[in-house]
Structures are given as C-alpha cells and as structure tokens.
Amino acid sequence: MHLNRITSAGRRRARDLAARARLSTHRLAAYRPRSELVLPVTDVPRAAVPAVDAHNHLGRWLTGGHAWLVPDVGALLARMDELNIAAMVNLDGLPGDLEANLDRYDRAHPGRFATFAHVEWRRVAQGPAGVAAMVGQVEAAARAGAAGLKVWKDLGLLVRDAGGALVRPHDPRLSDVFEAAGEAGLPVLVHVGDPPAFFRPVDRHNERLEELTRHPDWSWYGTGVPTHPELQDAFDALVGAHPGTTFIGAHVAGWAENLQWVSDALDRHPNLVVDTGARLAELGRQPRAAAALVARHPDRVLWGSDSFPFDTDAVRRWFRVLETADEAFDYGPEPDQGRWTVSGLDLDADQLAALYSGNARRVVPALRG
C-alpha cells in the first residue's frame, strides 16, 4: 500500500514536470485563449439613430502630409450611410493644410463633415509675438469655416518655451489663444497626455506591457515629462480658467481608467464635455461605471470612434458596446491594448440619441445645420 502511494505520487510528479515542460515551450506573446463562455451575440450593423462621429482623422496630418487617410471620399460617405453615420468631425486641419481639408470635406459635402483647426504651439517660444500669431491663426481658422480647435498632446509633453521648459496646457501665456477660440465660438478639443500605463515602468505589472513592447516609443516613463496626474490637473486648470470657452476632453478627458475623476471634472466645469474616441476597450471593461457616467451626464458625452483609417468592423463594435447588454466579448481582432474583454453598456434610447448625435450637434455649431 505504501509502495503504491509512492508510485502514484511519482507518476503525478512526472506528469506535472511534463506539463511544465510543455508550458515552457509556449510564449505568452503568442497566447490567444479561446473563451468557452456560451453567450448571446447581438449584431448591430447600424447606429440606433443618425450618428455624429465626433472624433476622427481624415486628413494628411497622421501620414506626415504625404497622403490623405481617406483616398476616396465617396466610398467613405457610402460606408457612413451604411452605418447610419450622418456626420463626422475631422481633426486634421493643420496650418497650411486647413483650406485643403475644408475644400475636400466640409465645402464639398455640406453637413457631412466638420474640420477642426490646429495652431502652432511652438510659437510660444517667440514670446508675445508668437502668442499673437497663434491668436491670429485661431481667428483666421474661424473665418475660413473651421468647426473647432484641436489641441494635441504635444502641448504638455513636447512643446518647449525659449528657455527649454515644457509648456503645459494651462500655461497663462497661452490664455489669449483659448479666449480667442471662445470668442469665435469654436469648441476646443484637447488630447491631454496618454493612458496612465504609458507613464509607468514597462514591467510585468504594466497592464499594457505587450502594447508598449511593440511600441516602445509610446512610453513616457523616465523621460522627464510631467506625470499623468500632473497633466490631468493642468487640463482641469485650463478648463476652469476659461469658462467662456467650450472644451471637449478627448479620449474621455484623458482618464478613461478613472471615471470618477471624469465625472467630478464634469461636475466642476459646465463648459466641459468629453468624447469617447479610441476608448472602447477601457469603457467596455467597466460597463456599469461607464453607463453610470452617461446616466449622470447624459448631455456631456459625445461618441467618437477615432477609427482611422476608417474601419467598418471597429465602428460596429462601438454600436454593440453602447447599445447591447452582451457580455465578455473581444474589443478587437487582437488584444492590442490589454488582455481583457468588454461588455455592453445597454444604454437606453434617450441616452443613445444624445450621445450619438444631440450632444455633438449642440457643442459643435457647424453641425447644427
């Protein structure tokens, strides 16, 4: 009997060692588990109401000025109609390229596109004359028909003044620029910082380790830039300093991982709204908290896909997340951000009408017609 127990234990140990040996041959990077959950799958081919995609890129900015992200505007319009997307905000109106974007989209297809302009923040290094030049860019953009002003994350992470110091969004030297946008009736969409994981050590504790391993240049850790909370505080101070200017906090105001902070910011600042651009994975993994944010601020959240080049399947995943109660499904074809699934927010008809369309048309005057 004792010998049998020893032999049985030995066999178990041998099986365990063999299993460990097999496991050691599999790299985690190639691990793609298939869920065994059996759950309903709801197909949502079109938005529940004619929608406004309040955050997208159609121009030449993200190709370094070499090519349009949308080579065929007619084909894009056909896909928009198929998805029940009535209009789209284009955030690529750089100085020198704004008129080309307006001609290609807004003027050629009235009511379907609204292009936001940029200014050259590097001019802050030129002192008051540089700030005056940026104010002039805002005023010229408004006269040309731009629908808003886009502020990218370079303000806070890359732009430096004449002394070499990083310039944060709430820097008082930039006050006249944001005041000019408010006076011109241009909403200001601000992309502040990056996801908090991008500011943390790229180690086994970082939930976006695989993404940062593929894109090591996306990590800000150890580069001497402000911390994620410091950038969020700068954004909060910026919005508070300009109550006459409407601000759109891009990517759920930069902190989709902390919806309580976002909700508190919306409570503090009646001139602030947020868009959902590129944050499906974050919102969908906390569906109750995300739905609660919309319920508390039904008139302050704008849907934006940030899907570029425009991807029909990616946009339809947004519809499934917003409109259904489906659980634990993939947020993309690959777990490119983190190893989790998403679930539906199951928003009601009134919430969807506001989030998909009503809020954007109220906030962006160019879309009201």
C-alpha positions as CSV (number, residue, x, y, z in Angstrom):
1,M,0.0,0.0,0.0
2,H,2.8,2.4,1.0
3,L,4.7,1.5,-2.2
4,N,1.5,2.2,-4.3
5,R,1.3,5.6,-2.8
6,I,4.9,6.4,-3.6
7,T,4.4,5.1,-7.1
8,S,1.2,7.2,-7.6
9,A,3.0,10.3,-6.2
10,G,5.9,9.7,-8.6
11,R,3.5,9.4,-11.6
12,R,1.8,12.6,-10.6
13,R,5.1,14.4,-10.2
14,A,6.2,13.1,-13.6
15,R,3.0,14.3,-15.2
16,D,3.5,17.7,-13.5
17,L,7.0,18.0,-14.8
18,A,5.9,17.0,-18.3
19,A,3.1,19.6,-18.2
20,R,5.5,22.3,-17.0
21,A,7.9,21.4,-19.8
22,R,5.2,21.7,-22.4
23,L,4.1,25.0,-20.9
24,S,7.6,26.4,-21.1
25,T,7.6,25.9,-24.8
26,H,4.7,28.4,-25.3
27,R,5.5,32.0,-25.4
28,L,2.9,34.3,-23.7
29,A,3.1,36.7,-26.6
30,A,1.6,34.1,-28.8
31,Y,-1.1,33.1,-26.3
32,R,-4.6,33.7,-27.7
33,P,-7.1,31.8,-25.5
34,R,-10.5,31.0,-26.9
35,S,-13.3,31.7,-24.4
36,E,-15.5,28.8,-23.5
37,L,-18.3,31.1,-22.4
38,V,-21.6,30.5,-24.3
39,L,-23.3,33.9,-24.5
40,P,-25.7,35.8,-26.8
41,V,-24.1,37.7,-29.7
42,T,-26.1,40.7,-30.8
43,D,-25.3,42.0,-34.3
44,V,-25.7,45.8,-34.5
45,P,-25.0,46.8,-38.1
46,R,-26.2,50.4,-37.8
47,A,-26.3,53.1,-35.2
48,A,-29.6,53.4,-33.4
49,V,-30.0,57.0,-34.7
50,P,-28.2,59.0,-37.3
51,A,-24.9,59.5,-35.6
52,V,-22.1,62.0,-35.5
53,D,-18.6,60.6,-35.1
54,A,-17.1,63.4,-33.1
55,H,-13.5,62.2,-33.2
56,N,-11.8,61.1,-36.4
57,H,-8.9,61.8,-38.7
58,L,-9.4,62.2,-42.4
59,G,-6.6,64.5,-43.5
60,R,-2.9,64.2,-44.1
61,W,-1.6,65.0,-40.6
62,L,-1.0,61.4,-39.5
63,T,0.7,60.4,-42.7
64,G,3.2,63.2,-42.3
65,G,1.5,65.2,-45.0
66,H,2.1,62.6,-47.7
67,A,-1.4,61.1,-48.3
68,W,-5.0,61.5,-47.4
69,L,-6.2,59.0,-44.8
70,V,-9.3,58.7,-46.9
71,P,-8.3,58.2,-50.5
72,D,-11.9,58.0,-51.8
73,V,-14.3,60.4,-50.1
74,G,-17.3,58.9,-52.0
75,A,-16.5,55.4,-50.6
76,L,-16.3,56.8,-47.1
77,L,-19.7,58.5,-47.5
78,A,-21.2,55.2,-48.7
79,R,-19.9,53.4,-45.6
80,M,-21.1,56.2,-43.4
81,D,-24.6,55.8,-44.9
82,E,-24.4,52.1,-44.4
83,L,-23.5,52.6,-40.7
84,N,-26.1,55.4,-40.2
85,I,-23.4,58.0,-39.5
86,A,-24.7,61.3,-40.6
87,A,-21.6,63.4,-40.0
88,M,-18.0,63.2,-38.9
89,V,-15.6,65.5,-37.2
90,N,-12.2,65.7,-38.9
91,L,-9.4,66.7,-36.5
92,D,-6.7,67.3,-39.2
93,G,-6.8,70.9,-40.1
94,L,-3.2,71.8,-39.6
95,P,-1.9,75.3,-40.5
96,G,-1.1,75.3,-44.2
97,D,-3.5,72.3,-44.8
98,L,-6.7,73.6,-43.3
99,E,-8.1,75.0,-46.6
100,A,-7.4,71.7,-48.4
101,N,-9.3,69.8,-45.7
102,L,-12.2,72.3,-45.9
103,D,-12.4,72.0,-49.6
104,R,-12.2,68.2,-49.7
105,Y,-14.7,67.6,-46.9
106,D,-16.7,70.4,-45.4
107,R,-17.3,72.5,-48.6
108,A,-17.7,69.6,-51.0
109,H,-20.1,67.8,-48.7
110,P,-22.0,70.3,-46.6
111,G,-23.4,68.9,-43.4
112,R,-21.4,65.7,-43.5
113,F,-18.0,66.9,-42.2
114,A,-16.7,69.4,-39.7
115,T,-13.0,70.1,-39.7
116,F,-11.1,71.4,-36.6
117,A,-8.1,73.6,-37.0
118,H,-4.7,73.4,-35.2
119,V,-2.3,76.2,-34.2
120,E,1.5,76.1,-34.0
121,W,2.1,75.9,-30.2
122,R,5.9,76.0,-30.8
123,R,5.4,79.7,-31.4
124,V,5.2,80.2,-27.6
125,A,9.0,80.3,-27.7
126,Q,8.7,83.5,-29.7
127,G,7.1,85.3,-26.7
128,P,4.2,87.7,-27.0
129,A,4.6,88.0,-30.8
130,G,4.3,84.2,-31.1
131,V,1.2,84.1,-29.0
132,A,-0.3,86.9,-31.1
133,A,0.4,84.8,-34.2
134,M,-1.4,81.9,-32.7
135,V,-4.4,84.1,-31.9
136,G,-4.3,85.2,-35.5
137,Q,-4.4,81.5,-36.6
138,V,-7.5,80.9,-34.5
139,E,-9.3,83.9,-35.9
140,A,-8.3,83.0,-39.5
141,A,-9.5,79.5,-39.0
142,A,-12.8,80.7,-37.8
143,R,-13.2,83.0,-40.8
144,A,-12.3,80.1,-43.1
145,G,-15.1,78.0,-41.7
146,A,-13.3,75.7,-39.3
147,A,-15.6,74.0,-36.8
148,G,-13.3,74.0,-33.8
149,L,-9.8,73.9,-32.5
150,K,-7.8,70.7,-31.9
151,V,-5.1,70.6,-29.2
152,W,-2.8,67.6,-29.4
153,K,-0.7,66.0,-26.6
154,D,2.4,67.8,-27.8
155,L,1.2,70.6,-25.6
156,G,2.4,69.3,-22.2
157,L,4.7,66.6,-23.5
158,L,6.9,68.1,-26.3
159,V,6.4,71.9,-26.8
160,R,9.1,73.9,-25.1
161,D,9.5,77.6,-24.5
162,A,12.5,79.7,-25.3
163,G,14.2,78.6,-22.1
164,G,13.7,74.9,-22.9
165,A,11.0,74.3,-20.3
166,L,8.0,72.1,-21.3
167,V,4.8,74.2,-21.7
168,R,1.7,72.7,-20.1
169,P,-1.8,73.3,-21.4
170,H,-2.8,75.7,-18.6
171,D,0.2,77.9,-19.1
172,P,-1.1,81.5,-18.7
173,R,1.0,82.6,-21.7
174,L,-1.5,80.7,-23.8
175,S,-4.6,82.3,-22.3
176,D,-5.3,84.6,-25.2
177,V,-5.4,81.7,-27.6
178,F,-8.1,79.9,-25.7
179,E,-10.0,83.1,-25.1
180,A,-9.9,83.7,-28.9
181,A,-11.4,80.3,-29.6
182,G,-14.2,81.0,-27.1
183,E,-14.9,84.4,-28.6
184,A,-15.0,82.9,-32.1
185,G,-17.5,80.2,-31.0
186,L,-15.0,77.4,-31.6
187,P,-15.1,74.4,-29.3
188,V,-11.6,73.3,-28.2
189,L,-10.9,69.6,-28.3
190,V,-8.0,68.7,-26.1
191,H,-6.0,65.5,-26.2
192,V,-4.1,65.6,-23.0
193,G,-1.3,63.1,-22.2
194,D,-1.7,59.4,-22.8
195,P,-3.1,56.4,-20.9
196,P,-1.6,56.2,-17.4
197,A,0.1,52.9,-18.2
198,F,2.3,54.8,-20.7
199,F,3.8,56.7,-17.8
200,R,4.6,53.7,-15.6
201,P,7.6,51.3,-15.7
202,V,7.3,48.9,-18.6
203,D,7.5,45.8,-16.5
204,R,5.4,42.8,-15.5
205,H,3.0,45.0,-13.6
206,N,2.1,47.2,-16.5
207,E,-1.3,46.2,-17.9
208,R,-0.3,47.4,-21.4
209,L,3.1,45.7,-21.4
210,E,2.6,43.9,-24.7
211,E,1.4,47.1,-26.4
212,L,4.4,49.1,-25.1
213,T,6.8,46.3,-26.0
214,R,5.5,46.6,-29.6
215,H,5.7,50.4,-29.5
216,P,8.5,51.3,-27.0
217,D,8.4,54.9,-28.2
218,W,5.0,55.3,-26.7
219,S,6.3,55.0,-23.2
220,W,6.9,58.3,-21.3
221,Y,8.4,56.7,-18.3
222,G,11.7,58.2,-17.3
223,T,11.7,60.8,-20.0
224,G,11.3,63.8,-17.7
225,V,7.8,64.8,-18.7
226,P,5.0,65.6,-16.2
227,T,3.3,62.7,-14.6
228,H,-0.2,61.6,-15.8
229,P,-1.9,63.2,-12.8
230,E,0.0,66.4,-13.3
231,L,-1.2,66.6,-16.9
232,Q,-4.8,65.9,-15.8
233,D,-4.5,68.7,-13.3
234,A,-3.2,71.0,-16.0
235,F,-6.2,70.2,-18.2
236,D,-8.6,70.7,-15.3
237,A,-7.0,74.1,-14.6
238,L,-7.2,75.0,-18.3
239,V,-10.9,74.3,-18.5
240,G,-11.5,76.2,-15.2
241,A,-9.6,79.3,-16.4
242,H,-11.7,79.8,-19.5
243,P,-15.4,79.4,-18.6
244,G,-16.5,81.1,-21.8
245,T,-14.8,78.5,-24.0
246,T,-16.3,75.1,-24.6
247,F,-13.8,72.3,-24.1
248,I,-14.1,68.7,-25.4
249,G,-12.0,66.3,-23.3
250,A,-10.8,63.9,-25.9
251,H,-10.5,60.2,-25.0
252,V,-12.8,60.5,-22.1
253,A,-10.9,63.6,-20.9
254,G,-7.6,61.6,-20.9
255,W,-8.6,59.3,-18.0
256,A,-11.0,56.6,-19.1
257,E,-9.5,54.4,-16.4
258,N,-10.7,56.8,-13.7
259,L,-14.3,57.6,-14.5
260,Q,-14.9,59.1,-11.1
261,W,-12.3,61.8,-11.8
262,V,-14.0,62.4,-15.2
263,S,-17.4,62.7,-13.6
264,D,-16.1,65.1,-10.9
265,A,-14.5,67.2,-13.6
266,L,-17.8,67.4,-15.5
267,D,-19.5,68.5,-12.2
268,R,-16.9,71.2,-11.7
269,H,-16.9,72.6,-15.2
270,P,-20.2,73.3,-17.1
271,N,-18.1,74.2,-20.1
272,L,-16.6,70.7,-20.4
273,V,-17.8,67.7,-22.4
274,V,-15.9,64.5,-23.2
275,D,-15.7,62.3,-26.2
276,T,-15.2,58.5,-26.2
277,G,-12.6,58.4,-29.0
278,A,-10.4,55.2,-29.0
279,R,-11.5,54.2,-25.5
280,L,-13.9,51.4,-26.3
281,A,-11.6,48.9,-24.5
282,E,-11.5,50.9,-21.4
283,L,-15.2,51.8,-21.2
284,G,-16.3,48.3,-22.1
285,R,-14.4,46.6,-19.4
286,Q,-16.2,48.7,-16.8
287,P,-19.7,48.8,-18.3
288,R,-21.6,49.7,-15.2
289,A,-19.4,52.6,-14.3
290,A,-19.4,53.8,-17.9
291,A,-23.2,53.6,-18.1
292,A,-23.4,55.4,-14.8
293,L,-21.2,58.2,-16.2
294,V,-23.6,58.6,-19.2
295,A,-26.6,58.5,-16.9
296,R,-25.2,61.2,-14.6
297,H,-24.1,63.4,-17.5
298,P,-26.4,62.5,-20.4
299,D,-25.8,65.8,-22.2
300,R,-22.0,65.8,-21.7
301,V,-20.7,62.7,-23.5
302,L,-20.0,62.6,-27.3
303,W,-19.5,59.4,-29.2
304,G,-16.3,59.4,-31.3
305,S,-14.7,56.3,-32.8
306,D,-11.2,57.6,-33.6
307,S,-11.1,54.8,-36.1
308,F,-8.6,55.6,-38.8
309,P,-8.2,54.5,-41.5
310,F,-11.9,54.1,-41.2
311,D,-12.8,50.5,-40.2
312,T,-16.4,49.4,-40.5
313,D,-16.0,46.4,-38.2
314,A,-14.3,48.6,-35.5
315,V,-17.2,51.1,-35.6
316,R,-19.8,48.3,-35.4
317,R,-18.1,47.1,-32.2
318,W,-18.8,50.5,-30.8
319,F,-22.5,50.0,-31.6
320,R,-22.5,46.7,-29.8
321,V,-20.8,48.1,-26.7
322,L,-23.1,51.1,-26.5
323,E,-26.5,49.5,-27.5
324,T,-26.5,45.9,-26.1
325,A,-26.1,44.0,-22.9
326,D,-23.8,41.4,-24.4
327,E,-21.1,40.3,-22.1
328,A,-17.4,39.4,-22.2
329,F,-16.6,39.8,-25.9
330,D,-13.4,40.9,-27.7
331,Y,-12.9,44.6,-28.2
332,G,-10.8,44.0,-31.3
333,P,-9.4,41.2,-33.5
334,E,-6.3,41.2,-31.3
335,P,-5.8,42.1,-27.6
336,D,-3.7,45.0,-28.7
337,Q,-4.1,47.1,-25.6
338,G,-4.6,44.7,-22.7
339,R,-5.8,41.2,-22.0
340,W,-9.4,41.7,-21.1
341,T,-12.8,41.5,-22.7
342,V,-15.6,44.1,-22.9
343,S,-19.3,44.1,-22.2
344,G,-22.2,46.2,-23.3
345,L,-23.4,49.4,-21.6
346,D,-27.0,48.8,-22.7
347,L,-27.9,52.5,-22.9
348,D,-31.5,53.5,-23.4
349,A,-32.9,55.2,-26.4
350,D,-32.7,58.8,-25.0
351,Q,-29.1,58.3,-23.9
352,L,-28.2,56.9,-27.3
353,A,-29.8,59.8,-29.1
354,A,-27.9,62.3,-27.1
355,L,-24.6,60.5,-27.1
356,Y,-24.7,59.6,-30.8
357,S,-25.9,62.9,-32.1
358,G,-27.6,65.5,-30.0
359,N,-24.7,66.4,-27.8
360,A,-22.2,66.8,-30.7
361,R,-24.7,69.0,-32.7
362,R,-25.2,71.2,-29.7
363,V,-21.5,71.6,-28.9
364,V,-20.2,72.0,-32.4
365,P,-22.1,74.9,-34.0
366,A,-21.0,73.8,-37.5
367,L,-23.0,70.6,-37.1
368,R,-26.3,72.3,-36.1
369,G,-27.4,72.9,-39.7
